[in-house]
Amino acid sequence: MRITKRMALPVALTAAVCGIALTSPTAASAATPYVNNPSQCQGGADPGWFCAYSGPYFTGQSIGMYDCGPYTIPWVSDPNNPSTWGSWDNEQTPGTRPWLYWVDPRSTPWHMPAADSYQKTGVNWTPVYSITNC
């Protein structure tokens, strides 16, 4: 099976799906792919952070989310290979619930569990477009 990267939706469409008004260059830049492997995401999220990982058990590339905003998820998971499935760790302020948005904008966003929460394995990133961490 050959897996190809999905096409990114325009920032304006993403903002509309997320219910966010783009009023500054900072807001627009937050919606671009943001894989930065910050030290705050090494082996799990530090307090105050939400971290998404390309691999299981908080491994692989990571996207650190601290500032409130949409973060595009650039990874594709092979449905036949669980080692390509990711993980996430929500260590933000207690009670903070991120929103997960799907590639299909007609799909209902998922209001993720409140901090302190995590999923160590089994995250298929392919249908995920972005996460707004607040």
Helices and strands as residue ranges (DSSP letters): H 11-18, H 25-30, G 39-41, E 50-55, E 59-65, E 70-72, G 82-84, E 86-90, E 99-102, E 110-111, E 117-123, E 128-132
